[in-house]
Amino acid sequence: MEFDLIDRIAAGAQWVYWWTRVIDASNWLLIPFAFYDRRARWALLAWFVNVVLILSLYNVFGYVRILGLSHIIAWTPLLPYLLKTRKPFSEETWSGRYLYWFMAVISISLVFDYIDLIRYVSGDVNY
């Protein structure tokens, strides 16, 4: 099922495919930082929640705009937590500095996801 979703994404706009690769790589890079930073552990948990949700949504609805709901559910509460617990960049550890990148990635993604959710609710279902 996961590879079918990746194939569907790859068949669409190339920028969307490559953006999803950036998101995936950003999630995978959380793993080593999770050994040292509690915030990275929370982000890693959010990734697992997201994977379960997006695959469940895909199984029920197919490849439609509602899939962004998985990011909204997993990352909307995570982002304020990461913002609240951050330190000035120069005072951060490597894991903390990485979380600045991660916050940027999920912030950009959430903009697209909220737009997709609004479009889905408005009746523009398909990508």
Residue pairs with C-beta under 8 A, 6 or more apart in sequence:
1 55
1 58
1 59
2 55
4 58
5 54
5 55
5 58
5 63
6 20
8 63
9 16
9 17
9 20
9 63
10 17
12 127
16 127
19 109
22 105
23 105
23 106
23 109
26 101
26 102
26 105
26 106
27 43
27 44
27 47
29 98
29 102
30 40
30 43
30 44
30 47
30 98
30 102
31 44
33 40
33 94
33 95
33 98
33 99
34 40
34 41
34 43
34 44
36 93
36 95
37 93
37 95
37 96
37 99
39 81
39 82
39 85
39 95
39 96
39 99
40 95
40 98
40 99
42 78
42 81
42 82
43 78
43 82
43 99
43 102
46 74
46 75
46 78
47 74
49 70
49 73
49 74
50 70
50 71
50 73
50 74
50 75
53 69
53 70
53 73
53 74
54 67
54 70
54 71
57 66
57 67
57 69
57 70
58 67
61 67
63 126
63 127
64 120
64 125
64 126
64 127
65 116
65 117
65 119
65 120
65 124
65 125
65 126
65 127
66 116
66 117
66 120
66 125
67 116
68 112
68 113
68 114
68 116
68 117
68 120
69 113
69 117
71 106
71 109
71 110
71 113
72 110
72 113
72 114
72 117
75 106
75 109
75 110
76 110
78 106
79 103
79 106
79 107
79 110
82 99
82 102
82 103
83 103
86 92
86 96
86 99
86 100
86 103
87 96
89 97
89 100
92 99
92 100
